[in-house]
C-alpha cells in the first residue's frame, strides 16, 4: 500500500472512529456523538486532509479559510495530528505541503499554523519546514452555564 492524502469535507465512514481515537490520544475528551455533531457544524469552507494507507488513518490536518477583518488573505491549519507511532515518517510534512497547496488554490497568500505553547516538538517541526514564529498570544476562557 501507498500513503494517500484525501481532502474532504466529510470523512469516509471507515476513518471516523480512527479520527476520534486520534483526537483522544492527544487528550481531547470527545465522544462519538459529539464528534459527529462537530463535523456537521464545521463551516462550509473547512476541509480535512486525511493521511491514509488503505483503511488505516495515520494523521489529519483541519483547514480553514480566515474570514475576518484582519486576516483576509490567510488560510489556517486549525490542527494537524499524526499518530504517535507514525511520527518522523514524513506524514506531517506531506499534510502541511498539501495544506499549502490548498491555501494557494483558495486564493490565499499566507498559511497560519497554530500550536499550543507546550508542544515544543511541533514548534521545532514547523520551524524545520520554514515557518517563522509570528506572535505569542494568551487565551482567556469563561465556561458559561445555561
N, C-alpha and C positions, 0 to 999 in steps of 0.2 A: 504494500500500500504506500501511497504517497500523501504527504500533508497537503490539504486543500484549505483555502480561505473562502468561506461563504459570507457574502454580505446580504443581510436580510433585515426585514422589519419584524417578522415573527419567526422565531427559531423553529426548525422542524421538531416535531414531537419527540423524536429519538434523542434529542440533545437537551430537552427541558430539565429532566431530573439531574443530569450531569451539570448543568448550569447552576441549579440550586445547590448541589453538593460543593461545587467550586466556590460559590459565594460563602457557604457555611464554613468551608475550610479557611477562609480569610476573616472569620469572626463575624460575619453578617448573620444575624438571627432572623431567619426568614422561613416561613412555611411554604408549602407548595401552593396553597390557595393565595397567599399574599404575593408570591412571585408572579403567578398568572395575572393577578389584579394589576401589579406594577407594569408588566409587559403591555397589558391592554391600555394603560393610561399614558404610555410614553408619547411625547409629541410626535406628530406625523413625519417630521424630517429625520428623527432619530434612526440610527441604524446600528445593528450589531454585526461585528465581524467575528466569525467563529473559525477557530483553527481546529480542523478535524482531520482524522485519519480513519477512513471507513466509518464505523459507528462510534468512534471514541472522540470525545471533546478534550483538547489539550489546553485551550485558552480562548479568551474572547476579549474584544475591545468594544466599548459602548461609545458611539459617536453622536455628536450633536452640533447643530449649527447655532451659533450665538445670535440671538435676536434681541438686541438691546441697544441702548443709545451710545454705549461706549465701544463695544467690540463688534461692529457690523461686518468686518472683514475677517472674522475669526471663526474657525471650526474648533471644537473642543473634544478631546478624548476624556469622557466622563470617568471611565475606568478602563484599565487593562489588567487582566489577571491571567496568569499561566499556572497550570498545575505545578505544584512544588517539585514533583519528580520529573518534570519536563523542562524546568528552567535551565538556562545555559545551553539550550539546543537550537537557538535562533528563532524560536517561535515568537517571542516578544518583538524582536526586530522586524519580523515579517508583518506582524499585526500593526506596528507603528508605520511601517512603509506603506501598507495598504490604507491606513488612515490618512496619510499624507496625500496619496493618490485621490482618495475620496474627497478630501478637502479641496484640492485643486479642481476636481471635476464639479464641485459645488460652487465654484467661483470665489473661493476664499484664498487670501494670500498669507494667512497665518494659521498655525495649528498650536493650540494651547493644551498642555498636559498638566494635570494636577495630581498631586500625591500627598499623602499625609506626611507631616514633618518627621515622624518616627520611622518611616520606610526608607532608610538610608540606602539600602540596596537598589531600590527603584531610582533614587536620586542619581546614583552613580551610573545606572543603566541609561537614563535619559541623557546625561552629560556625554556618555560614550557615543551616543547616537548623534551628537552635535547640537543638542538643545542647551539653552542657557537659562539659568535661574533668572526669573524676572521680577518676583516680588515675594514678600512674606506677608501672609495675612493671618489674622486670627478670626475664628468663627465664634459667634455667640449664639446660644440657643436657649429658648424657653419652651418647655413642654406645656402645651395648652390642653386643659381638660375641658370636657363638654359642660 
